[in-house]
Structure formats: C-alpha cells, structure tokens
C-alpha cells in the first residue's frame, strides 16, 4: 500500500520530499504527489513524510 498527500491540506512546504527515503515524493503542477510504485510507507516505521508534515493528516494511507 502507499500513502497519498491530501492536496487541499498541503502547504507545499517541501519537508516531505527531502525526508522520503525512496524518492517517491515529487512536485507536480504546484502540489506534491507520492508515486505509489515507489512508496513503501517506510517499511513499517512511522512514515517520514507524515512525521515531518506541519499539517496533521496530510500524508495518509491511500
């Protein structure tokens, strides 16, 4: 399973992009998206994107 970013809540701060160990997060048309093929949800650890996101519940299970 992969995570997704709720675009309406995303502040486009960029913190998640640099924390992703799989380079699954990229900017696309002024919003960040998560490539489901690359996202591993940090292999059982707390997802790093969700941990650094300043807005709760923005990086969620898809």
C-alpha positions in Angstrom: 0.0 0.0 0.0 1.1 3.6 -0.5 0.5 6.9 1.1 -1.0 9.9 -0.6 -0.9 13.7 0.0 -4.2 15.5 0.5 -3.7 18.4 -1.9 -6.2 20.6 -0.3 -4.3 20.5 3.0 -0.8 20.6 1.7 1.0 23.9 2.3 3.7 23.0 -0.3 6.5 23.4 2.3 8.6 20.7 0.8 9.6 19.0 4.0 8.2 15.6 2.9 10.1 15.5 -0.4 13.5 15.6 1.3 12.6 13.1 4.1 11.4 10.4 1.8 13.9 7.5 1.7 12.5 6.2 -1.6 12.4 9.5 -3.5 8.7 8.8 -4.0 7.5 12.4 -3.4 7.8 15.0 -6.2 6.3 18.4 -7.1 3.7 18.2 -9.9 1.8 21.3 -11.0 2.3 23.2 -7.8 1.4 20.3 -5.5 3.3 17.4 -4.1 2.4 13.9 -5.1 3.5 10.5 -3.9 4.5 7.9 -6.5 2.6 4.8 -5.3 5.1 2.5 -7.1 8.0 3.9 -5.0 6.2 4.4 -1.7 6.8 1.6 0.9 5.3 3.5 3.8 8.8 3.4 5.2 8.7 -0.4 5.7 6.7 -0.5 8.9 8.3 2.5 10.6 6.3 5.7 11.0 6.1 7.3 7.5 8.7 10.0 7.4 6.6 12.3 5.3 3.8 12.2 7.9 6.3 12.8 10.7 7.7 16.0 9.2 4.5 17.4 7.8 3.4 20.5 9.7 -0.3 19.8 8.9 -1.8 16.7 10.6 -3.4 14.1 8.4 -2.0 15.4 5.2 0.1 12.3 4.3 -2.5 9.5 4.6 -3.0 5.9 3.5 -4.3 5.7 0.0 
